[in-house]
Amino acid sequence: MTPIPIYQPSLLGKEKEYVIDCLDSSWISSKGKYINQFEAAFAGFVGVKYAASVCNGTVAIHLALIALGIGPGDEVIVPTLTYVASVNAISYTGATPVFVDSLADTWQMDPDDVKRKISKKTKAIMIVHLYGHPCDMDALCKIAKDSNIFLVEDCAEAIGSKYKDRHVGTFGDISAFSFFGNKTITTGEGGMVVSNDENLYQRSVHFKGQGLVKNRQYWHDVIGYNYRMTNIEAAIGLAQLEQVDEFLARKKEIAERYASSFNGTCIQFHKSHEDVYHSYWMCSILVQDAADRDKLRTHLEKAGIETRPLFFPVHTMPMYSAKFQNFPIAEDLGWRGINLPSYPGLSNEEVDRVVKVVKEYFGIE
């Protein structure tokens, strides 16, 4: 039986055409027409004024924090239920990550816990739109405004996600996206920093290009980074972006098929809640008993179906666990959750096969 991977990119557009054009032109590094074209097209898609391409999603977060001037002595509030890169990027700057719990219904960061964690050292709130479901942006924007602190959006998993018909990535002072191979659109590796603030955009461009000053060759006035995207990656990204609406529509169809199939069973599907467009980067479920999570994954693996566990809460990892902390909802979700195959090329028959094997484990007819 043909294996079903957790994710694989769809490369059926003009990716090859654009990459060959790069090779024929010899513009294969961090200069070339596709860089500007991709940045402009992505900014237009999200609805922001400025976009700066970078070499991966993790450095996009780091660059956003650097552009804001966050560093030693500062605190950044971040959900513990996230991919570790969100937290590591804070640590790269020398700032301290301050964890908050999640909401049981949406799985997103808890605004009330954010309020409790704000201190005199708090410089920013890092919002993570987990698995493509937007956070409560009304509440979080109000908290940031009332406390006079920055709002950073980690949109790595949320390309195309919307809160009240507005794209995520447009609420924060600065935001970061990822184009890794398993993201909704991919450049292989790659990321983007976006903002409506011209100064933050210019700072991002300055720092990502080794701190090179304008109008003077090989003169650098800050310690910068080599975070640039290549023209080849941008060419792939542009071709992918041309298909993004199709990808999002198909992923929604897959999610609806899973949700309908698990409705009325002991399996809880991560559904979309009011006022949001959930882009379903991953289609995820919760089992009732954490003891069944890994057993179910093994059962699926034997049937040729790849899965992933939900992210382990970062505060439980060795480098962030020196101080005991308890986040009951994030921990409960982290121990019970599974990501199922959800890529655009997944057929309805393959979705049904995944559902059948899950139900088989639990003896559901």
C-alpha positions as CSV (number, residue, x, y, z in Angstrom):
1,M,0.0,0.0,0.0
2,T,1.3,3.4,-0.9
3,P,2.6,5.4,2.1
4,I,0.9,8.6,3.1
5,P,3.5,11.2,4.3
6,I,2.6,13.9,6.9
7,Y,3.4,16.5,4.3
8,Q,4.9,17.1,0.9
9,P,5.0,20.2,-1.3
10,S,3.0,20.6,-4.5
11,L,5.3,21.8,-7.2
12,L,3.0,21.8,-10.2
13,G,3.1,25.4,-11.2
14,K,5.8,27.5,-12.8
15,E,8.5,26.6,-10.2
16,K,10.7,24.8,-12.8
17,E,10.3,27.5,-15.4
18,Y,11.3,30.3,-13.0
19,V,14.2,28.4,-11.6
20,I,15.6,27.6,-15.1
21,D,15.2,31.3,-15.8
22,C,17.4,32.0,-12.8
23,L,20.0,29.5,-14.0
24,D,20.0,30.9,-17.5
25,S,20.4,34.4,-16.2
26,S,23.2,33.4,-13.8
27,W,21.4,35.3,-11.0
28,I,21.3,32.5,-8.4
29,S,22.3,34.2,-5.1
30,S,20.7,37.1,-3.2
31,K,20.3,39.4,-6.1
32,G,18.0,39.0,-9.1
33,K,14.5,40.0,-10.2
34,Y,12.6,37.3,-8.4
35,I,13.6,38.6,-5.0
36,N,11.8,41.9,-5.5
37,Q,8.9,40.3,-7.3
38,F,8.3,37.7,-4.6
39,E,8.5,40.4,-1.8
40,A,6.1,42.6,-3.6
41,A,3.7,39.8,-4.4
42,F,3.7,38.5,-0.8
43,A,3.2,41.9,0.7
44,G,0.2,42.4,-1.6
45,F,-1.2,39.0,-0.7
46,V,-1.0,39.6,3.1
47,G,-2.0,43.3,2.8
48,V,1.1,45.0,4.2
49,K,3.3,47.8,2.9
50,Y,6.7,46.2,3.3
51,A,8.2,42.7,3.0
52,A,11.8,41.6,3.4
53,S,12.7,38.1,2.3
54,V,15.1,36.0,4.5
55,C,16.7,32.6,4.4
56,N,14.4,30.8,6.8
57,G,11.5,31.3,9.2
58,T,13.6,31.1,12.4
59,V,15.8,34.0,11.3
60,A,12.7,35.9,10.3
61,I,11.6,35.9,13.9
62,H,15.1,36.8,15.1
63,L,15.3,39.6,12.6
64,A,12.0,41.0,13.7
65,L,13.1,41.1,17.3
66,I,16.5,42.7,16.4
67,A,14.7,45.3,14.3
68,L,12.6,46.2,17.4
69,G,15.8,46.6,19.5
70,I,15.0,43.7,21.9
71,G,18.0,42.4,23.8
72,P,19.4,41.6,27.3
73,G,17.3,42.6,30.2
74,D,14.1,42.5,28.2
75,E,11.3,40.0,28.5
76,V,9.2,38.6,25.6
77,I,5.9,36.8,26.4
78,V,5.4,33.7,24.2
79,P,3.1,30.7,24.3
80,T,4.8,27.5,25.6
81,L,2.8,25.5,23.1
82,T,4.8,26.4,20.0
83,Y,7.6,25.2,17.9
84,V,10.9,25.8,19.7
85,A,12.2,28.3,17.1
86,S,9.8,30.9,18.4
87,V,11.4,30.7,21.9
88,N,15.0,30.2,20.7
89,A,14.8,33.4,18.6
90,I,14.1,35.3,21.8
91,S,17.0,33.7,23.5
92,Y,19.3,34.6,20.6
93,T,18.8,38.2,21.4
94,G,19.7,37.8,25.0
95,A,16.1,38.5,26.1
96,T,14.2,36.2,28.4
97,P,11.2,34.3,27.2
98,V,8.2,34.4,29.5
99,F,5.8,31.5,28.9
100,V,2.0,31.6,28.9
101,D,-0.7,28.9,28.8
102,S,-3.1,28.1,26.0
103,L,-6.9,28.2,25.5
104,A,-8.6,24.8,25.5
105,D,-10.9,25.6,22.7
106,T,-8.7,27.3,20.1
107,W,-5.3,26.0,21.3
108,Q,-3.9,29.6,21.0
109,M,-2.2,31.7,23.7
110,D,-4.4,32.7,26.6
111,P,-4.8,36.6,26.7
112,D,-5.6,36.5,30.5
113,D,-2.4,34.7,31.2
114,V,-0.6,37.2,29.0
115,K,-2.0,40.0,31.3
116,R,-0.7,38.2,34.4
117,K,2.8,37.8,33.0
118,I,3.4,41.4,32.0
119,S,6.1,43.1,34.1
120,K,8.3,46.2,34.0
121,K,10.7,44.3,31.8
122,T,8.2,43.2,29.2
123,K,9.2,44.5,25.8
124,A,7.0,42.5,23.5
125,I,4.3,39.9,23.2
126,M,5.1,37.2,20.6
127,I,1.9,35.9,19.1
128,V,2.0,32.4,17.5
129,H,-0.9,31.4,15.3
130,L,-0.6,27.8,16.1
131,Y,-1.3,25.3,13.2
132,G,-2.9,28.0,11.2
133,H,-5.6,29.0,13.7
134,P,-5.4,32.8,14.5
135,C,-5.1,34.0,18.1
136,D,-7.6,36.4,19.7
137,M,-6.3,39.5,18.1
138,D,-8.8,41.9,19.6
139,A,-7.7,41.0,23.1
140,L,-4.0,40.8,22.4
141,C,-3.8,44.0,20.5
142,K,-5.6,45.8,23.4
143,I,-3.2,44.3,25.9
144,A,-0.2,45.5,23.9
145,K,-1.6,49.0,23.4
146,D,-2.7,49.4,27.0
147,S,0.7,48.2,28.2
148,N,2.7,50.2,25.6
149,I,4.6,47.1,24.4
150,F,5.5,45.7,21.0
151,L,3.4,43.0,19.2
152,V,5.3,40.5,17.2
153,E,3.4,37.9,15.1
154,D,4.9,34.5,14.4
155,C,2.9,33.5,11.3
156,A,5.2,30.7,10.3
157,E,2.2,28.2,10.3
158,A,-0.5,30.7,9.2
159,I,-0.1,31.8,5.6
160,G,-3.5,32.7,4.5
161,S,-5.1,32.7,8.0
162,K,-7.4,35.6,8.8
163,Y,-8.9,37.2,11.9
164,K,-12.2,39.0,11.1
165,D,-11.3,39.0,7.4
166,R,-7.9,40.5,8.0
167,H,-4.7,38.5,7.3
168,V,-2.6,37.6,10.2
169,G,0.7,39.4,10.1
170,T,-1.0,42.8,9.7
171,F,-1.8,43.3,13.4
172,G,1.6,43.4,14.9
173,D,4.4,46.0,14.7
174,I,6.3,43.4,12.8
175,S,5.6,39.8,11.7
176,A,7.4,36.7,10.5
177,F,6.5,34.0,8.0
178,S,8.2,30.7,7.1
179,F,8.5,28.9,3.7
180,F,10.0,25.6,4.8
181,G,9.2,22.6,2.7
182,N,6.2,21.6,4.8
183,K,4.6,25.1,4.9
184,T,1.5,26.1,2.9
185,I,3.8,27.7,0.3
186,T,7.5,26.8,0.2
187,T,10.8,28.0,-1.1
188,G,12.6,25.0,0.2
189,E,13.9,27.0,3.1
190,G,13.0,30.7,3.4
191,G,11.0,33.2,5.3
192,M,9.7,36.8,5.2
193,V,9.6,39.7,7.6
194,V,6.6,42.1,7.0
195,S,5.6,45.4,8.5
196,N,3.6,48.5,7.8
197,D,6.3,50.5,9.5
198,E,8.9,51.8,7.1
199,N,11.6,52.3,9.8
200,L,11.2,48.7,11.0
201,Y,11.4,47.5,7.4
202,Q,14.5,49.5,6.7
203,R,16.1,48.2,9.9
204,S,15.3,44.6,8.9
205,V,16.8,45.1,5.4
206,H,19.9,46.7,7.0
207,F,20.5,43.9,9.6
208,K,19.8,41.0,7.2
209,G,22.4,42.2,4.7
210,Q,25.5,42.2,7.0
211,G,24.8,45.7,8.2
212,L,26.0,47.2,4.9
213,V,25.3,50.9,4.6
214,K,23.8,52.4,1.5
215,N,25.9,54.3,-1.0
216,R,29.2,53.1,0.3
217,Q,30.7,49.8,-0.7
218,Y,31.8,47.4,1.9
219,W,31.2,49.8,4.8
220,H,29.2,48.3,7.7
221,D,27.9,50.3,10.7
222,V,26.2,47.6,12.8
223,I,26.9,43.9,13.5
224,G,24.6,42.4,10.9
225,Y,23.7,39.0,9.7
226,N,23.7,37.1,6.4
227,Y,19.9,36.3,6.4
228,R,19.2,36.9,2.7
229,M,17.1,34.7,0.5
230,T,18.4,33.5,-2.8
231,N,16.9,34.4,-6.2
232,I,16.3,30.7,-6.8
233,E,14.3,30.4,-3.6
234,A,12.3,33.5,-4.5
235,A,11.6,32.2,-7.9
236,I,10.1,29.0,-6.3
237,G,8.2,31.2,-3.8
238,L,6.7,33.4,-6.5
239,A,5.5,30.3,-8.4
240,Q,4.0,28.9,-5.2
241,L,2.3,32.1,-4.3
242,E,0.6,32.1,-7.7
243,Q,-1.2,28.9,-6.5
244,V,-1.8,29.8,-2.8
245,D,-5.6,30.2,-3.2
246,E,-5.8,26.7,-4.6
247,F,-3.7,25.3,-1.8
248,L,-5.8,27.0,0.8
249,A,-9.1,25.9,-0.7
250,R,-7.9,22.3,-0.9
251,K,-6.6,22.2,2.6
252,K,-9.9,23.5,3.8
253,E,-11.7,20.7,2.0
254,I,-9.4,18.1,3.6
255,A,-10.0,19.6,7.0
256,E,-13.8,19.6,6.5
257,R,-13.6,15.9,5.5
258,Y,-11.6,15.0,8.6
259,A,-14.0,17.0,10.8
260,S,-17.1,15.4,9.4
261,S,-15.6,11.9,9.7
262,F,-14.7,12.3,13.3
263,N,-17.9,14.2,14.3
264,G,-19.7,12.3,17.2
265,T,-16.7,10.2,18.0
266,C,-14.1,10.2,20.8
267,I,-11.7,12.0,18.4
268,Q,-11.6,15.8,18.8
269,F,-10.7,17.6,15.6
270,H,-9.1,21.1,15.8
271,K,-11.9,23.1,14.2
272,S,-12.1,26.7,13.2
273,H,-13.8,29.1,15.7
274,E,-15.8,32.2,15.2
275,D,-14.4,35.3,13.3
276,V,-11.4,33.4,11.9
277,Y,-10.2,31.7,8.7
278,H,-8.2,28.7,9.8
279,S,-5.7,27.9,7.1
280,Y,-5.2,24.4,8.4
281,W,-1.4,24.2,8.0
282,M,-1.8,21.0,9.9
283,C,-5.0,19.0,10.5
284,S,-4.8,18.0,14.1
285,I,-6.7,15.8,16.5
286,L,-6.9,15.1,20.2
287,V,-7.4,11.7,21.7
288,Q,-9.2,11.4,25.0
289,D,-6.4,9.6,26.9
290,A,-2.8,10.6,26.5
291,A,-1.8,7.0,26.9
292,D,-3.4,6.3,23.5
293,R,-1.5,9.0,21.6
294,D,1.7,7.2,20.8
295,K,0.0,3.9,20.4
296,L,-2.3,5.4,17.8
297,R,0.7,6.9,16.0
298,T,2.4,3.5,15.9
299,H,-0.8,1.9,14.6
300,L,-1.0,4.5,11.8
301,E,2.7,4.0,11.1
302,K,2.2,0.3,10.6
303,A,-0.5,1.2,8.1
304,G,1.9,3.4,6.1
305,I,0.6,6.7,7.5
306,E,3.0,9.3,8.8
307,T,1.9,11.5,11.7
308,R,3.5,14.0,14.1
309,P,2.9,14.7,17.8
310,L,1.7,18.1,18.7
311,F,4.6,20.3,19.8
312,F,5.9,19.5,23.2
313,P,5.4,22.6,25.5
314,V,8.8,24.4,25.4
315,H,8.9,25.0,29.1
316,T,9.3,21.2,29.5
317,M,12.5,21.0,27.4
318,P,15.8,20.8,29.3
319,M,17.2,24.3,28.3
320,Y,14.0,26.0,29.5
321,S,13.0,23.9,32.5
322,A,15.5,25.1,35.1
323,K,12.6,26.7,36.9
324,F,9.5,24.5,37.5
325,Q,6.4,25.9,35.7
326,N,3.0,24.4,35.2
327,F,0.8,25.2,32.2
328,P,-2.0,22.6,32.4
329,I,-3.8,23.3,29.2
330,A,-0.7,23.4,27.0
331,E,0.6,20.3,28.6
332,D,-2.7,18.5,28.2
333,L,-2.9,19.5,24.5
334,G,0.8,18.6,24.0
335,W,0.4,15.1,25.4
336,R,-2.8,14.2,23.6
337,G,-2.4,15.8,20.1
338,I,-1.5,14.4,16.8
339,N,-1.0,16.0,13.4
340,L,-2.5,14.1,10.5
341,P,-1.5,14.3,6.8
342,S,-2.9,17.5,5.3
343,Y,-1.0,18.6,2.2
344,P,-2.9,19.9,-0.9
345,G,-2.1,16.9,-3.0
346,L,-3.7,14.5,-0.5
347,S,-6.7,12.7,-2.2
348,N,-10.1,12.2,-0.6
349,E,-9.4,8.5,-0.8
350,E,-6.2,9.0,1.3
351,V,-8.1,11.1,3.8
352,D,-10.7,8.4,4.2
353,R,-7.9,5.8,4.6
354,V,-6.4,7.8,7.5
355,V,-9.8,8.1,9.1
356,K,-10.5,4.4,8.7
357,V,-7.2,3.5,10.4
358,V,-7.8,5.9,13.3
359,K,-11.3,4.6,13.8
360,E,-10.0,1.0,13.6
361,Y,-7.7,1.6,16.5
362,F,-10.6,2.8,18.7
363,G,-13.1,0.2,17.4
364,I,-15.3,2.9,15.9
365,E,-17.7,1.7,13.2
